Amino acid sequence: MLFLVGSATVIVCVLGGYMAMGGKLYVLFQPFELVIIGGAAVGAFIIGTPVPVIKSTLGALGQLLKGSPYSKESYLELLSVLYTVFKLAKSKGMLALEQHVEKPQESTLWAKFPNFASDHHVMTFLCDYLRLITLGSDNPHEMEALIDEEIETHHHEKNQITAALQSMADGMPALGIVAAVLGIIKTMGAISEPPEVLGKLVGAALVGTFLGVLLAYGFVGPMANALKARYDAELKYLLCIKAGLLAYLQGYAPAVAVEFARKALLSNVRPTFYEVEEAVNAVPPV
């Protein structure tokens, strides 16, 4: 939603301001300038980007139309998940988790948290480490090093997407100049024409520079920043899980381990202690 609102604001303000100054919209309709800039930008993106990153980028663009899934409510659910898992392990032993981590799609535990269970990556992340714990890997320092390595690798993969989009945005103003130069070359071929004809040709050529700058700073660059913010929020979500797991491995009670996880959150999405207490008390027993 924010992506659509921001894009509409850019278009309305730029074109509205242009028209308010007496400009004519038809002058800006230069499809071949757009082909030169857009086509060259996409071509350069393909040249400089590995195939897996290209595929991931195409998939990531659809996420821009959705709001961030990492809200205060989603963290309340996550903290409830962690508390339920830790409480089950504390009361029945870590082996009681085995049936839930081996076949999560059949688990009655995860069925209580549908939004959490719908995120395949996060579900796999938590289940993998719970599986390691059930197998006897209960050293918190070794576990922390392993979690950090996985999170760093995952974040690096996501940053490749934003870096590729930002690189495209950085090149668009220069490609706009290329389109403008080509337009000027065309204009020089009609140098004998009257001034009103030359004026139209020069104006059409300058549209290339306008489009290059507008697309770079009005759309593609902000898209890269929006995806980066989303991936940073996903990183914080994983770090919240990490904080809870490590606290539990160090011997803290479930409620205290969840408090460690809560404290790892940013203030704008961090529920209060009493909100978490109320949420975990509302979870039906496994």
C-alpha positions in Angstrom: 0.0 0.0 0.0 2.8 2.5 0.9 4.5 1.7 -2.4 1.3 2.6 -4.4 0.7 5.8 -2.3 4.3 6.9 -2.7 4.3 6.2 -6.5 1.1 8.1 -6.9 2.5 11.0 -5.0 5.6 11.2 -7.2 3.5 11.1 -10.4 0.9 13.6 -9.2 3.4 16.1 -7.8 5.8 16.0 -10.8 3.2 16.0 -13.6 0.9 18.3 -11.7 3.6 20.8 -11.0 4.7 20.7 -14.7 1.1 21.3 -15.9 0.6 24.1 -13.3 3.6 25.9 -15.0 1.8 25.6 -18.3 3.5 22.5 -19.6 1.8 20.2 -22.1 1.7 16.5 -21.2 1.9 15.3 -24.8 5.4 16.7 -25.0 6.6 14.2 -22.3 5.2 11.3 -24.3 8.4 10.0 -25.8 8.1 6.2 -25.9 11.4 5.6 -27.7 13.3 7.6 -25.0 11.7 5.3 -22.5 12.7 2.2 -24.5 16.3 3.4 -24.7 16.5 4.1 -20.9 14.5 1.2 -19.7 15.9 -1.3 -22.1 19.5 -0.3 -21.5 18.9 -0.4 -17.7 17.4 -3.9 -17.8 20.1 -5.1 -20.1 22.8 -3.8 -17.8 21.0 -5.4 -14.9 21.1 -8.7 -16.7 24.8 -8.4 -17.6 25.9 -7.6 -14.0 23.6 -9.8 -12.0 23.8 -13.6 -11.5 20.8 -15.6 -12.6 19.7 -16.7 -9.1 19.7 -13.0 -8.0 17.7 -12.0 -11.1 15.0 -14.6 -10.3 15.0 -13.6 -6.6 14.6 -9.9 -7.6 11.6 -10.6 -9.8 10.0 -12.4 -6.9 10.9 -9.7 -4.5 9.2 -7.0 -6.5 5.8 -8.5 -5.7 6.5 -8.0 -2.0 6.5 -4.2 -2.5 2.7 -4.3 -3.0 2.3 -5.9 0.4 2.7 -4.4 3.8 5.5 -5.5 6.1 4.5 -8.7 7.9 6.6 -7.8 10.9 4.1 -5.9 13.0 3.6 -5.8 16.7 0.9 -8.5 16.4 3.3 -10.8 14.5 5.8 -10.4 17.3 3.2 -11.2 19.9 2.5 -14.4 18.0 6.3 -15.2 17.7 6.8 -14.6 21.5 3.8 -16.9 22.1 5.4 -19.5 19.9 8.7 -19.4 21.8 7.0 -19.5 25.2 4.9 -22.5 24.1 7.9 -24.3 22.8 10.1 -23.6 25.8 7.3 -24.5 28.2 6.7 -27.8 26.5 10.4 -28.6 26.5 10.7 -27.7 30.2 7.8 -29.8 31.3 8.1 -32.8 29.0 11.7 -32.7 27.9 13.3 -31.7 24.6 12.4 -35.0 23.0 8.7 -33.9 23.2 9.5 -31.4 20.5 10.8 -34.1 18.1 7.4 -34.9 16.6 6.7 -31.2 16.0 10.0 -30.4 14.3 10.2 -33.5 12.1 6.7 -33.1 10.6 5.7 -29.5 11.2 2.9 -29.7 8.6 1.2 -32.3 10.8 2.0 -30.7 14.2 -0.8 -29.5 16.5 1.7 -27.1 18.0 2.3 -25.0 14.9 -1.4 -25.2 14.0 -2.1 -22.9 16.9 0.0 -20.2 15.2 -1.2 -20.0 11.5 0.6 -16.8 10.6 3.9 -18.0 12.0 3.5 -21.4 10.3 2.8 -19.8 6.9 6.3 -18.4 6.7 8.2 -21.3 5.4 11.7 -19.8 5.9 11.1 -18.8 9.6 9.4 -22.1 10.4 12.4 -24.0 8.9 14.8 -21.8 10.8 13.3 -22.5 14.2 12.7 -26.2 13.6 16.3 -26.7 12.4 17.7 -25.4 15.7 15.1 -27.1 17.8 16.1 -30.3 16.0 19.8 -29.7 16.9 18.9 -29.1 20.5 16.9 -32.4 20.6 20.0 -34.2 19.2 22.1 -32.9 22.1 23.6 -29.6 20.7 22.9 -27.6 23.8 26.1 -25.5 24.0 24.8 -21.9 23.8 28.1 -20.5 22.5 28.4 -23.0 19.6 24.7 -22.5 18.9 25.2 -18.7 18.7 28.0 -19.0 16.3 26.0 -21.3 14.0 22.9 -19.1 14.1 25.0 -16.0 13.4 26.6 -17.7 10.4 23.2 -18.7 8.9 21.6 -15.2 9.5 24.6 -13.5 8.0 24.4 -15.8 4.9 20.7 -15.2 4.5 21.1 -11.4 4.9 23.9 -11.4 2.4 21.7 -13.1 -0.2 18.9 -10.6 0.4 21.4 -7.7 0.1 22.4 -8.9 -3.3 18.8 -8.1 -4.5 18.8 -4.6 -3.1 22.3 -3.9 -4.4 21.3 -5.0 -7.9 18.3 -2.7 -7.9 20.3 0.2 -6.5 22.9 -0.3 -9.2 20.2 -0.1 -11.8 18.9 3.1 -10.2 22.4 4.6 -10.1 22.9 4.0 -13.8 19.5 5.4 -15.0 20.5 9.2 -14.9 23.5 8.4 -17.1 21.3 6.3 -19.5 18.9 9.3 -19.6 21.8 11.4 -20.8 22.5 8.8 -23.5 18.9 9.0 -24.7 19.2 12.9 -24.7 22.4 12.8 -26.7 20.8 10.5 -29.3 17.9 13.0 -29.4 20.4 15.8 -30.0 22.1 13.9 -32.8 18.7 13.4 -34.4 18.1 17.2 -34.0 21.4 18.1 -35.7 20.2 16.2 -38.7 17.3 18.7 -39.0 19.4 21.8 -38.3 18.0 23.5 -41.4 14.4 23.3 -40.1 12.7 26.4 -38.7 13.1 27.2 -34.9 9.7 25.9 -33.9 10.6 22.4 -35.3 14.1 22.4 -33.8 12.5 23.5 -30.4 10.3 20.4 -30.4 13.1 18.1 -31.3 15.4 19.6 -28.5 12.5 19.3 -26.0 11.9 15.7 -27.0 15.6 15.0 -26.5 15.7 16.6 -23.0 12.8 14.3 -22.0 15.4 11.5 -21.9 17.4 13.2 -19.1 14.1 13.9 -17.3 13.0 10.3 -17.5 16.3 8.9 -16.4 16.5 11.0 -13.3 12.8 10.5 -12.4 12.9 6.8 -12.8 16.1 6.5 -10.8 15.3 8.7 -7.8 11.5 8.5 -7.9 11.0 4.8 -8.4 13.8 2.3 -8.7 16.0 3.8 -5.9 13.1 3.9 -3.4 12.1 0.4 -4.4 15.6 -0.8 -3.4 15.4 1.1 -0.1 11.9 -0.4 0.6 13.2 -3.9 0.0 16.2 -3.2 2.2 13.9 -2.1 5.1 11.8 -5.2 4.7 14.9 -7.4 4.8 16.2 -5.6 7.8 12.9 -6.2 9.6 13.2 -9.9 8.7 16.7 -10.0 10.1 15.4 -8.5 13.4 12.7 -11.2 13.5 15.3 -13.9 13.2 17.5 -12.2 15.9 14.5 -12.3 18.2 14.2 -16.0 17.8 18.0 -16.3 18.4 17.8 -14.3 21.6 15.0 -16.5 22.9 16.8 -19.8 22.0 20.1 -18.8 23.5 18.5 -17.6 26.7 16.6 -20.9 27.1 19.8 -22.9 26.4 21.5 -20.9 29.2 19.0 -22.3 31.6 16.5 -19.5 32.0 12.8 -20.2 32.6 10.5 -20.0 29.6 9.0 -16.6 30.7 12.5 -15.1 31.2 13.8 -16.5 27.9 10.8 -14.9 26.1 11.7 -11.6 27.9 15.2 -11.8 26.4 13.6 -12.2 23.0 11.2 -9.3 23.6 14.0 -7.0 24.6 15.7 -7.6 21.2 12.9 -5.9 19.3 12.7 -2.3 18.1 10.5 0.0 20.2 7.9 0.6 17.5 7.0 -3.1 17.3 7.9 -4.3 20.8 4.9 -5.4 22.9 4.9 -4.7 26.6 5.6 -7.3 29.2 1.9 -7.4 30.1 0.8 -7.8 26.5 3.1 -10.8 26.1 1.9 -12.2 29.4 -1.7 -11.9 28.2 -0.9 -13.4 24.8 0.9 -16.5 26.1 -1.8 -17.1 28.7 -4.4 -17.2 25.9 -2.6 -19.9 24.0 -4.4 -23.3 24.6 -2.3 -26.1 26.0 -0.6 -28.4 23.6 
